[in-house]
Amino acid sequence: MASVIFLKFFHYMSLFLAGGFGIANTMLVNNHQKAKMPPALPVQKTMMTLARLGFVAIVVLWITGILLTYQIYGSFNLGWAFHLKLFGATILLGVVSFLNFHLSKSAKNGEPPDPKIMKIVPPVARTSLVIVLIGIAILTTVG
């Protein structure tokens, strides 16, 4: 029981942190796009830090989620809603991984992030989060 509580604490904490970092980064991107100007170097570094912290939070979310699933249910055979949630979470992990790669590459080359990529990432991330939340809502409601 104590291990489940411990895992849930870190699972929920990483969920909140990943969401907060994602929202902050999205706000930075949107404000720079509206102003039609690339982010200054300190802002780029902040965006990179937020993306890395978000990635770490999502990895912790995955690790704790896998451990919780096995401790509570014993398997991943929890039905289509659970797999829908995993599908959305996989897309989100992929998008955040790609964002980290892109921001690192841009910083290494001393150029701002590609505005086309930065415009596509937030809606894909939001859509994947909606898929995750729909999966969770169905999973925790349907017996």
C-alpha positions in Angstrom: 0.0 0.0 0.0 2.8 2.4 0.9 4.5 1.8 -2.4 1.3 2.6 -4.3 0.9 5.8 -2.4 4.5 6.8 -3.1 4.2 6.0 -6.8 0.9 7.9 -7.1 2.4 10.9 -5.4 5.2 11.1 -7.9 2.9 10.1 -10.8 0.5 13.0 -10.0 3.4 15.4 -9.2 5.0 14.7 -12.6 1.7 15.1 -14.3 1.2 18.6 -12.8 4.8 19.6 -13.6 4.7 18.3 -17.2 1.5 20.2 -17.8 2.8 23.4 -16.2 6.1 23.3 -18.2 4.2 22.6 -21.4 1.8 25.5 -20.8 4.7 27.9 -20.0 6.5 26.9 -23.1 3.4 27.2 -25.2 2.8 30.7 -23.9 6.3 31.8 -24.7 6.0 30.4 -28.3 2.6 32.0 -28.8 3.7 35.4 -27.6 6.7 35.4 -29.8 4.7 34.3 -32.8 2.1 37.0 -32.2 4.9 39.6 -32.0 6.5 38.1 -35.1 9.9 38.0 -33.6 12.2 35.1 -32.7 12.9 34.5 -29.0 16.0 36.2 -27.6 18.8 33.9 -26.5 17.8 34.0 -22.8 14.2 33.1 -23.7 15.5 30.3 -25.9 17.5 28.9 -23.0 14.4 29.1 -20.8 12.3 27.3 -23.4 15.0 24.6 -23.6 15.0 24.3 -19.8 11.2 24.0 -19.7 11.3 21.4 -22.5 13.9 19.3 -20.7 12.1 19.5 -17.4 8.9 18.6 -19.1 10.6 15.6 -20.8 11.9 14.4 -17.4 8.5 14.8 -15.9 6.9 12.8 -18.7 9.5 10.0 -18.3 8.8 9.9 -14.5 5.1 9.8 -15.4 5.7 6.8 -17.7 7.9 4.9 -15.2 5.5 5.5 -12.3 2.5 4.6 -14.5 4.0 1.3 -15.6 4.9 0.4 -12.0 1.5 1.4 -10.8 -0.2 -0.6 -13.5 1.7 -3.7 -12.6 1.3 -3.2 -8.8 -2.5 -2.5 -8.9 -3.7 -4.5 -11.9 -0.9 -7.0 -12.6 -1.0 -6.5 -16.4 -1.6 -4.0 -19.2 -4.7 -6.0 -20.3 -7.2 -3.3 -19.1 -9.2 -2.7 -22.2 -9.4 -0.3 -25.1 -9.7 2.8 -23.0 -6.4 2.1 -21.3 -4.8 1.5 -24.7 -6.3 4.8 -25.9 -4.7 6.5 -22.9 -1.4 4.9 -23.7 -1.7 5.9 -27.4 -2.1 9.6 -26.4 0.7 9.3 -23.9 3.0 7.8 -26.5 2.2 10.6 -28.9 2.9 13.2 -26.2 6.2 11.5 -25.3 7.2 11.5 -28.9 6.3 15.2 -29.4 8.2 16.3 -26.3 11.2 14.2 -27.3 11.2 15.7 -30.7 10.8 19.2 -29.3 13.8 18.6 -27.0 15.8 17.4 -30.0 14.8 20.4 -32.1 15.5 23.0 -29.4 18.9 21.4 -28.7 19.8 21.4 -32.4 18.7 25.0 -32.8 20.6 26.1 -29.7 23.7 24.2 -30.9 23.5 26.0 -34.3 22.9 29.3 -32.6 19.6 29.9 -34.4 16.0 30.3 -33.2 13.7 27.3 -33.3 11.9 26.8 -36.6 8.6 28.7 -36.3 6.7 26.1 -38.4 7.7 23.3 -35.9 7.0 25.5 -32.9 3.5 26.2 -34.4 2.7 22.5 -34.9 4.0 21.2 -31.5 1.4 22.8 -29.2 -1.8 21.6 -31.0 -0.3 18.0 -31.3 0.6 18.0 -27.6 -2.8 19.3 -26.7 -4.6 16.8 -28.9 -2.6 13.9 -27.3 -3.5 15.2 -23.9 -7.1 15.2 -24.8 -6.8 11.6 -26.0 -5.1 10.7 -22.7 -7.8 12.4 -20.6 -10.6 10.8 -22.6 -9.0 7.4 -22.1 -8.7 8.1 -18.3 -12.2 9.3 -18.1 -13.6 6.2 -19.8 -11.3 3.8 -17.9 -12.2 5.2 -14.5 -15.9 5.4 -15.2 -16.8 2.2 -17.1 -16.6 -0.9 -14.9 
